């Protein structure tokens, strides 16, 4: 049985998060993408501390390699945040739905 994971990914704006999130679901590399606008990121880039408003997406998948490839293809950032968190437990019916949606 395939493992379900949550992948965190930030986007520069709501439109891009929506567009890429929809593409991920349409390609069946994600079962669901929750879009959370209003994140503020503080990070070091090219030797400088930067601040940026971003949109955080929580992506549920069983197909990490394909999901990562799709995000890298579609994402505008040179180095997008793509962080996968494995799930240890969850509502069995929901996890089954994620697996079916990514099949």
C-alpha positions as CSV (number, residue, x, y, z in Angstrom):
1,X,0.0,0.0,0.0
2,X,1.4,3.4,-1.0
3,X,2.2,5.9,1.8
4,X,0.4,9.2,2.0
5,X,2.4,12.3,2.6
6,X,1.8,16.0,2.9
7,X,4.1,18.2,0.8
8,X,4.6,21.9,1.7
9,X,5.2,24.3,-1.2
10,X,5.1,28.1,-1.2
11,X,4.1,30.2,-4.2
12,X,4.6,33.9,-4.9
13,X,0.9,34.7,-5.2
14,X,-2.6,33.2,-5.0
15,X,-3.1,33.0,-8.8
16,X,0.0,30.8,-9.3
17,X,-0.9,28.7,-6.3
18,X,-4.3,28.0,-7.7
19,X,-3.1,27.4,-11.3
20,X,-0.3,25.0,-10.3
21,X,-2.5,23.3,-7.6
22,X,-5.2,22.6,-10.2
23,X,-2.6,21.2,-12.6
24,X,-1.3,18.9,-9.9
25,X,-4.8,17.5,-9.2
26,X,-5.6,17.2,-12.9
27,X,-2.4,15.2,-13.5
28,X,-3.3,13.0,-10.5
29,X,0.0,13.6,-8.8
30,X,-2.0,15.2,-5.9
31,X,-5.3,14.3,-4.4
32,X,-5.9,17.6,-2.8
33,X,-4.2,21.0,-2.5
34,X,-5.1,23.3,0.4
35,X,-4.1,26.9,-0.4
36,X,-3.3,29.2,2.6
37,X,-2.7,32.8,1.5
38,X,-1.0,35.3,3.8
39,X,2.3,33.6,4.7
40,X,5.3,35.8,5.3
41,X,8.7,34.2,4.7
42,X,12.0,35.4,6.0
43,X,15.0,33.7,4.4
44,X,18.6,34.0,3.2
45,X,19.0,34.2,-0.6
46,X,22.3,34.9,-2.4
47,X,23.9,36.2,0.9
48,X,21.0,38.6,1.8
49,X,18.2,38.3,4.3
50,X,15.0,38.6,2.3
51,X,11.3,39.0,3.2
52,X,8.4,38.1,1.0
53,X,4.7,37.5,1.1
54,X,3.9,34.1,-0.1
55,X,1.0,31.5,-0.4
56,X,1.6,28.2,1.4
57,X,0.1,25.0,-0.1
58,X,-0.5,21.7,1.6
59,X,-0.5,19.0,-1.0
60,X,-1.6,15.4,-0.2
61,X,0.0,12.7,-2.4
62,X,1.3,9.2,-2.7
63,X,3.4,10.1,-5.8
64,X,6.2,12.2,-4.5
65,X,8.7,11.8,-7.4
66,X,6.1,12.7,-10.0
67,X,4.7,15.6,-7.9
68,X,8.2,17.0,-7.4
69,X,8.9,16.9,-11.1
70,X,5.6,18.6,-11.9
71,X,6.2,21.4,-9.4
72,X,9.7,21.9,-10.7
73,X,8.3,22.1,-14.3
74,X,5.5,24.6,-13.4
75,X,6.9,26.7,-10.5
76,X,8.3,30.2,-11.2
77,X,11.0,30.0,-8.5
78,X,14.5,28.9,-9.3
79,X,14.6,26.8,-6.1
80,X,11.0,26.2,-4.9
81,X,10.2,25.0,-1.4
82,X,9.2,21.3,-1.7
83,X,9.2,19.6,1.6
84,X,7.5,16.2,2.1
85,X,6.2,15.1,5.5
86,X,5.3,11.4,5.9
87,X,2.0,10.6,7.7
88,X,2.1,8.1,10.5
89,X,-1.7,7.9,10.9
90,X,-5.0,9.4,9.7
91,X,-8.6,8.6,9.1
92,X,-8.5,5.4,7.1
93,X,-11.2,6.5,4.7
94,X,-9.5,9.8,3.9
95,X,-6.1,8.1,3.4
96,X,-7.8,5.6,1.1
97,X,-9.3,8.4,-0.9
98,X,-5.9,10.1,-1.3
99,X,-4.5,6.8,-2.6
100,X,-7.4,6.3,-5.0
101,X,-7.1,9.9,-6.3
102,X,-3.4,9.6,-7.0
103,X,-3.7,6.2,-8.8
